[in-house]
Amino acid sequence: MVSDMTIKGFSNKYSVSAFLRRRTTASTVISVFNSYSQRRFGAICVFTIMVLLQGCSTPGVPSGSSPGVAKRPAMTTDDLMDLVQEAEVAYQGAQWDNAAAQYQKLVGVLPDDPYAWFRLGNSLTQQGRYSQAILAYERSLKYDSVQAKPWFNLSTTYLLGAQVATLKAWEADGISDDTRAVAQQRLNMLTDLLQ
Protein backbone atom coordinates (compact mmCIF):
# COMPACT_ATOMS: atom_id res chain seq x y z
CA MET A 1 0.00 0.00 0.00
CA VAL A 2 1.24 3.49 -0.83
CA SER A 3 1.36 5.89 2.08
CA ASP A 4 0.52 9.57 1.96
CA MET A 5 4.20 10.27 2.57
CA THR A 6 5.16 9.03 -0.93
CA ILE A 7 3.37 11.66 -2.97
CA LYS A 8 5.49 12.47 -6.02
CA GLY A 9 5.15 15.08 -8.72
CA PHE A 10 3.63 17.73 -6.47
CA SER A 11 3.11 20.76 -8.64
CA ASN A 12 3.25 24.31 -7.40
CA LYS A 13 -0.37 24.87 -8.38
CA TYR A 14 -2.35 26.14 -5.43
CA SER A 15 -5.38 23.92 -5.36
CA VAL A 16 -7.54 22.26 -2.78
CA SER A 17 -5.86 18.97 -3.66
CA ALA A 18 -2.46 20.42 -2.80
CA PHE A 19 -3.84 21.72 0.46
CA LEU A 20 -5.46 18.41 1.30
CA ARG A 21 -2.35 16.45 0.36
CA ARG A 22 -0.25 18.63 2.61
CA ARG A 23 -2.81 18.43 5.39
CA THR A 24 -3.07 14.63 5.13
CA THR A 25 0.69 14.26 5.12
CA ALA A 26 1.13 16.78 7.88
CA SER A 27 -1.63 15.27 10.01
CA THR A 28 0.25 11.97 9.92
CA VAL A 29 3.38 13.70 11.18
CA ILE A 30 1.63 16.01 13.62
CA SER A 31 -0.36 13.24 15.29
CA VAL A 32 2.41 12.94 17.87
CA PHE A 33 1.91 16.54 18.98
CA ASN A 34 -0.75 17.74 21.40
CA SER A 35 -4.12 19.03 20.28
CA TYR A 36 -3.01 22.67 20.58
CA SER A 37 -0.36 22.10 17.93
CA GLN A 38 -2.92 20.39 15.71
CA ARG A 39 -5.39 23.26 16.00
CA ARG A 40 -2.65 25.79 15.30
CA PHE A 41 -1.50 23.85 12.23
CA GLY A 42 -5.10 23.53 10.99
CA ALA A 43 -5.68 27.25 11.44
CA ILE A 44 -2.49 28.01 9.50
CA CYS A 45 -3.58 25.68 6.66
CA VAL A 46 -7.06 27.20 6.48
CA PHE A 47 -5.63 30.73 6.52
CA THR A 48 -3.09 29.86 3.81
CA ILE A 49 -5.66 28.31 1.49
CA MET A 50 -8.02 31.24 1.99
CA VAL A 51 -5.27 33.72 1.09
CA LEU A 52 -4.30 31.69 -1.96
CA LEU A 53 -7.88 31.38 -3.17
CA GLN A 54 -8.51 35.09 -2.74
CA GLY A 55 -5.43 35.84 -4.81
CA CYS A 56 -6.89 33.87 -7.72
CA SER A 57 -9.68 36.35 -8.42
CA THR A 58 -9.92 39.95 -9.48
CA PRO A 59 -12.17 42.04 -7.23
CA GLY A 60 -15.51 42.77 -8.86
CA VAL A 61 -14.94 40.49 -11.86
CA PRO A 62 -16.44 37.01 -11.69
CA SER A 63 -13.99 34.31 -12.67
CA GLY A 64 -14.64 32.91 -16.14
CA SER A 65 -17.44 35.36 -16.87
CA SER A 66 -18.60 35.98 -20.41
CA PRO A 67 -20.87 38.79 -21.56
CA GLY A 68 -24.48 37.70 -21.90
CA VAL A 69 -23.91 34.28 -20.30
CA ALA A 70 -25.65 33.63 -17.00
CA LYS A 71 -23.40 32.00 -14.44
CA ARG A 72 -24.27 30.68 -11.04
CA PRO A 73 -22.79 32.77 -8.23
CA ALA A 74 -19.20 31.93 -7.46
CA MET A 75 -18.61 29.88 -4.34
CA THR A 76 -17.05 31.86 -1.53
CA THR A 77 -13.87 30.70 0.14
CA ASP A 78 -15.84 29.91 3.28
CA ASP A 79 -18.36 27.86 1.31
CA LEU A 80 -15.56 25.99 -0.42
CA MET A 81 -13.80 25.27 2.84
CA ASP A 82 -17.10 24.08 4.37
CA LEU A 83 -17.66 21.75 1.42
CA VAL A 84 -14.13 20.35 1.70
CA GLN A 85 -14.62 19.84 5.45
CA GLU A 86 -17.99 18.11 4.99
CA ALA A 87 -16.52 15.80 2.36
CA GLU A 88 -13.53 14.94 4.55
CA VAL A 89 -15.64 14.32 7.66
CA ALA A 90 -17.97 12.01 5.73
CA TYR A 91 -15.00 10.23 4.15
CA GLN A 92 -13.16 9.77 7.45
CA GLY A 93 -16.40 8.55 9.04
CA ALA A 94 -16.90 5.95 6.27
CA GLN A 95 -20.21 7.58 5.33
CA TRP A 96 -19.69 6.66 1.71
CA ASP A 97 -23.01 7.93 0.28
CA ASN A 98 -22.52 11.33 1.87
CA ALA A 99 -18.81 11.44 1.00
CA ALA A 100 -19.57 10.65 -2.65
CA ALA A 101 -22.26 13.35 -2.74
CA GLN A 102 -19.93 15.95 -1.22
CA TYR A 103 -17.01 15.05 -3.49
CA GLN A 104 -19.38 15.14 -6.49
CA LYS A 105 -20.23 18.73 -5.51
CA LEU A 106 -16.56 19.50 -5.03
CA VAL A 107 -15.56 18.25 -8.49
CA GLY A 108 -18.40 20.35 -9.87
CA VAL A 109 -16.72 23.42 -8.39
CA LEU A 110 -13.12 22.30 -8.99
CA PRO A 111 -13.33 19.99 -12.01
CA ASP A 112 -9.56 19.77 -12.51
CA ASP A 113 -8.71 18.81 -8.92
CA PRO A 114 -7.16 15.31 -8.97
CA TYR A 115 -7.46 14.75 -5.22
CA ALA A 116 -11.23 15.42 -5.20
CA TRP A 117 -11.68 13.00 -8.13
CA PHE A 118 -9.55 10.42 -6.31
CA ARG A 119 -11.62 10.67 -3.12
CA LEU A 120 -14.81 10.49 -5.18
CA GLY A 121 -13.51 7.29 -6.78
CA ASN A 122 -12.72 5.81 -3.38
CA SER A 123 -16.18 6.71 -2.04
CA LEU A 124 -17.88 5.14 -5.07
CA THR A 125 -15.73 2.00 -4.85
CA GLN A 126 -16.72 1.54 -1.22
CA GLN A 127 -20.36 1.54 -2.36
CA GLY A 128 -19.71 -1.05 -5.08
CA ARG A 129 -20.33 1.53 -7.84
CA TYR A 130 -17.31 0.34 -9.78
CA SER A 131 -18.01 1.75 -13.25
CA GLN A 132 -18.53 5.24 -11.81
CA ALA A 133 -15.44 4.86 -9.61
CA ILE A 134 -13.35 3.91 -12.65
CA LEU A 135 -14.42 7.11 -14.38
CA ALA A 136 -13.50 9.16 -11.29
CA TYR A 137 -10.05 7.54 -11.02
CA GLU A 138 -9.45 8.11 -14.71
CA ARG A 139 -10.40 11.77 -14.27
CA SER A 140 -8.01 12.05 -11.32
CA LEU A 141 -5.23 10.60 -13.46
CA LYS A 142 -6.06 12.97 -16.30
CA TYR A 143 -5.09 15.86 -14.04
CA ASP A 144 -2.19 14.19 -12.20
CA SER A 145 -0.90 11.00 -13.77
CA VAL A 146 2.20 10.59 -11.58
CA GLN A 147 0.33 9.63 -8.42
CA ALA A 148 0.55 5.94 -7.53
CA LYS A 149 -2.64 5.66 -5.47
CA PRO A 150 -5.15 6.42 -8.27
CA TRP A 151 -3.38 3.95 -10.56
CA PHE A 152 -3.46 1.26 -7.88
CA ASN A 153 -7.09 1.91 -6.96
CA LEU A 154 -8.09 2.00 -10.63
CA SER A 155 -6.57 -1.45 -11.19
CA THR A 156 -8.17 -2.77 -8.01
CA THR A 157 -11.56 -1.40 -9.04
CA TYR A 158 -11.28 -3.08 -12.43
CA LEU A 159 -10.57 -6.37 -10.63
CA LEU A 160 -13.52 -5.87 -8.27
CA GLY A 161 -15.80 -5.23 -11.26
CA ALA A 162 -14.47 -8.37 -12.96
CA GLN A 163 -15.10 -10.33 -9.79
CA VAL A 164 -18.74 -9.16 -9.65
CA ALA A 165 -19.29 -9.95 -13.35
CA THR A 166 -17.72 -13.39 -12.98
CA LEU A 167 -19.84 -14.13 -9.92
CA LYS A 168 -22.97 -13.18 -11.87
CA ALA A 169 -21.89 -15.53 -14.66
CA TRP A 170 -21.30 -18.29 -12.10
CA GLU A 171 -24.78 -17.74 -10.60
CA ALA A 172 -26.59 -17.51 -13.95
CA ASP A 173 -29.36 -19.96 -14.72
CA GLY A 174 -28.62 -22.45 -17.48
CA ILE A 175 -24.86 -22.26 -17.14
CA SER A 176 -23.12 -25.50 -18.08
CA ASP A 177 -20.95 -27.33 -15.58
CA ASP A 178 -17.85 -26.66 -17.70
CA THR A 179 -18.55 -22.92 -17.82
CA ARG A 180 -19.32 -22.88 -14.09
CA ALA A 181 -15.94 -24.55 -13.42
CA VAL A 182 -14.12 -21.91 -15.50
CA ALA A 183 -16.04 -19.15 -13.72
CA GLN A 184 -15.08 -20.68 -10.37
CA GLN A 185 -11.41 -20.74 -11.39
CA ARG A 186 -11.58 -17.09 -12.41
CA LEU A 187 -13.33 -16.17 -9.17
CA ASN A 188 -10.56 -17.90 -7.22
CA MET A 189 -7.85 -16.08 -9.22
CA LEU A 190 -9.54 -12.71 -8.79
CA THR A 191 -9.98 -13.32 -5.07
CA ASP A 192 -6.28 -14.19 -4.78
CA LEU A 193 -5.30 -11.05 -6.70
CA LEU A 194 -7.41 -8.84 -4.46
CA GLN A 195 -5.88 -10.11 -1.22
Secondary structure in CASP SS format (residue, H / E / C, confidence):
PFRMAT SS
TARGET T0000
AUTHOR 0000-0000-0000
METHOD secondary structure of the structure
MODEL  1
M C 1.00
V C 1.00
S C 1.00
D H 1.00
M H 1.00
T H 1.00
I C 1.00
K C 1.00
G C 1.00
F C 1.00
S C 1.00
N C 1.00
K C 1.00
Y C 1.00
S C 1.00
V H 1.00
S H 1.00
A H 1.00
F H 1.00
L H 1.00
R H 1.00
R H 1.00
R H 1.00
T H 1.00
T H 1.00
A H 1.00
S H 1.00
T H 1.00
V H 1.00
I H 1.00
S C 1.00
V C 1.00
F C 1.00
N C 1.00
S H 1.00
Y H 1.00
S H 1.00
Q H 1.00
R H 1.00
R H 1.00
F H 1.00
G H 1.00
A H 1.00
I H 1.00
C H 1.00
V H 1.00
F H 1.00
T H 1.00
I H 1.00
M H 1.00
V H 1.00
L H 1.00
L H 1.00
Q H 1.00
G C 1.00
C C 1.00
S C 1.00
T E 1.00
P C 1.00
G C 1.00
V E 1.00
P C 1.00
S C 1.00
G C 1.00
S C 1.00
S C 1.00
P C 1.00
G C 1.00
V C 1.00
A C 1.00
K C 1.00
R C 1.00
P C 1.00
A C 1.00
M C 1.00
T C 1.00
T H 1.00
D H 1.00
D H 1.00
L H 1.00
M H 1.00
D H 1.00
L H 1.00
V H 1.00
Q H 1.00
E H 1.00
A H 1.00
E H 1.00
V H 1.00
A H 1.00
Y H 1.00
Q H 1.00
G C 1.00
A C 1.00
Q C 1.00
W H 1.00
D H 1.00
N H 1.00
A H 1.00
A H 1.00
A H 1.00
Q H 1.00
Y H 1.00
Q H 1.00
K H 1.00
L H 1.00
V H 1.00
G H 1.00
V H 1.00
L C 1.00
P C 1.00
D C 1.00
D C 1.00
P H 1.00
Y H 1.00
A H 1.00
W H 1.00
F H 1.00
R H 1.00
L H 1.00
G H 1.00
N H 1.00
S H 1.00
L H 1.00
T H 1.00
Q H 1.00
Q C 1.00
G C 1.00
R C 1.00
Y H 1.00
S H 1.00
Q H 1.00
A H 1.00
I H 1.00
L H 1.00
A H 1.00
Y H 1.00
E H 1.00
R H 1.00
S H 1.00
L H 1.00
K H 1.00
Y H 1.00
D C 1.00
S C 1.00
V C 1.00
Q C 1.00
A H 1.00
K H 1.00
P H 1.00
W H 1.00
F H 1.00
N H 1.00
L H 1.00
S H 1.00
T H 1.00
T H 1.00
Y H 1.00
L H 1.00
L H 1.00
G H 1.00
A H 1.00
Q H 1.00
V H 1.00
A H 1.00
T H 1.00
L H 1.00
K H 1.00
A H 1.00
W H 1.00
E H 1.00
A C 1.00
D C 1.00
G C 1.00
I C 1.00
S C 1.00
D H 1.00
D H 1.00
T H 1.00
R H 1.00
A H 1.00
V H 1.00
A H 1.00
Q H 1.00
Q H 1.00
R H 1.00
L H 1.00
N H 1.00
M H 1.00
L H 1.00
T H 1.00
D H 1.00
L H 1.00
L C 1.00
Q C 1.00
END
